[in-house]
Amino acid sequence: MDAPICPFPVMTSTDAQSIGYAPFNRVPTLPIEIPDGGFTLSTKTSDGLRVTFYFGPYETGGPPRFIDIQYHDAGMTVPGADGQPVPVFDMLTIAEKGRHPYDSRKAEISDKPSIAVLLLGRRSGAD
């Protein structure tokens, strides 16, 4: 199955914003149009650390409605639902005024996330 992906070149965050993408941290940006249906974006840093982003639909062939994020190289694992080892990692959230309401560094290994799920909902009445 070939996904209809038309890659853009790396550009400034300002240029990415000018074509409809959200700016973040004002650093070089690679805009990517995610197709409908399930789709995984696999990334790797220059020193080999790997993170995957699965864009999942709620219905077959539909637009993505959540993103499963997994970091594969933290070196910690716990038994998954099927008993096989799954990687776990540390993460924190940043909220109003820079607060960190969740910080897994304080958690026992069995409570650390193996997947972070970002729900792509919109606030009722939002544009």
C-alpha positions as CSV (number, residue, x, y, z in Angstrom):
1,M,0.0,0.0,0.0
2,D,1.5,3.3,-1.0
3,A,0.5,6.3,1.0
4,P,0.0,9.5,-1.0
5,I,2.8,11.5,0.6
6,C,4.1,14.6,-1.0
7,P,7.1,15.6,1.1
8,F,8.0,19.2,1.5
9,P,11.7,20.3,2.0
10,V,13.0,21.4,5.4
11,M,12.1,25.1,5.8
12,T,12.0,27.8,8.4
13,S,9.1,27.6,10.9
14,T,7.9,30.9,9.4
15,D,7.7,29.4,5.9
16,A,5.9,26.3,7.3
17,Q,3.4,28.6,9.0
18,S,2.8,30.5,5.8
19,I,1.6,27.2,4.1
20,G,-0.7,26.3,7.0
21,Y,1.5,24.4,9.5
22,A,1.9,25.3,13.1
23,P,5.2,26.9,14.2
24,F,7.0,25.5,17.2
25,N,10.3,26.7,18.7
26,R,11.3,28.6,15.6
27,V,13.8,26.0,14.3
28,P,14.1,24.3,10.9
29,T,10.8,22.5,10.2
30,L,9.8,19.5,8.0
31,P,6.1,19.9,7.2
32,I,4.4,16.5,6.6
33,E,0.8,16.0,5.4
34,I,-0.4,12.8,7.2
35,P,-2.8,10.7,5.0
36,D,-6.1,9.2,6.2
37,G,-6.0,5.7,7.6
38,G,-3.3,4.4,9.9
39,F,0.1,5.9,9.4
40,T,3.4,5.6,11.3
41,L,6.1,8.3,11.2
42,S,9.4,6.7,12.3
43,T,12.2,9.0,13.4
44,K,15.8,8.6,14.5
45,T,18.3,11.1,16.0
46,S,21.9,11.4,14.9
47,D,23.0,9.3,17.9
48,G,20.4,6.5,17.1
49,L,17.6,7.2,19.5
50,R,14.3,6.2,17.9
51,V,10.7,7.5,18.4
52,T,7.6,6.5,16.4
53,F,4.4,8.4,16.0
54,Y,1.4,6.3,14.9
55,F,-1.5,8.5,13.5
56,G,-4.6,6.4,14.1
57,P,-8.2,6.8,12.9
58,Y,-11.2,5.8,14.8
59,E,-12.7,4.3,11.6
60,T,-11.1,2.4,8.8
61,G,-9.7,4.8,6.2
62,G,-10.7,7.9,8.3
63,P,-8.7,10.9,9.3
64,P,-6.3,10.5,12.2
65,R,-7.9,11.1,15.6
66,F,-5.1,10.1,18.0
67,I,-1.3,9.8,18.0
68,D,0.5,6.9,19.8
69,I,4.0,8.0,20.7
70,Q,6.6,5.5,21.6
71,Y,10.3,5.9,22.5
72,H,12.2,2.7,21.8
73,D,15.6,3.2,23.4
74,A,15.2,4.2,27.0
75,G,16.6,0.8,28.1
76,M,13.7,0.1,30.5
77,T,11.0,-2.5,29.8
78,V,7.9,-3.9,31.5
79,P,5.7,-6.8,30.5
80,G,3.1,-5.8,28.0
81,A,-0.5,-7.0,27.8
82,D,0.7,-10.2,26.1
83,G,3.5,-10.7,28.6
84,Q,6.2,-9.6,26.1
85,P,8.6,-6.8,27.1
86,V,7.6,-3.3,26.0
87,P,9.8,-0.2,26.3
88,V,8.9,2.3,28.9
89,F,10.2,5.9,29.1
90,D,10.1,9.1,31.1
91,M,8.0,12.0,30.1
92,L,6.5,15.1,31.6
93,T,3.7,17.4,30.7
94,I,3.9,21.2,30.6
95,A,0.8,23.1,31.6
96,E,-0.2,26.7,32.5
97,K,2.7,28.9,33.8
98,G,5.2,26.1,33.1
99,R,3.8,23.7,35.7
100,H,4.6,20.0,35.3
101,P,1.4,18.2,36.4
102,Y,2.7,14.8,35.3
103,D,6.4,13.8,35.6
104,S,7.1,10.1,35.2
105,R,10.6,10.4,36.6
106,K,8.9,10.3,40.0
107,A,7.0,7.0,39.1
108,E,7.8,3.4,39.7
109,I,8.9,1.6,36.6
110,S,5.6,-0.2,36.3
111,D,3.8,3.2,36.2
112,K,6.0,4.7,33.5
113,P,4.4,5.1,30.1
114,S,5.1,2.6,27.3
115,I,3.0,4.7,24.9
116,A,1.9,8.3,25.2
117,V,-1.5,8.9,23.5
118,L,-2.3,12.4,22.2
119,L,-6.0,12.7,21.4
120,L,-6.7,14.9,18.4
121,G,-10.1,16.2,19.5
122,R,-11.4,19.8,19.2
123,R,-13.0,21.8,21.9
124,S,-16.8,22.0,21.3
125,G,-17.6,25.1,19.4
126,A,-13.9,25.6,18.2
127,D,-13.2,26.6,14.6
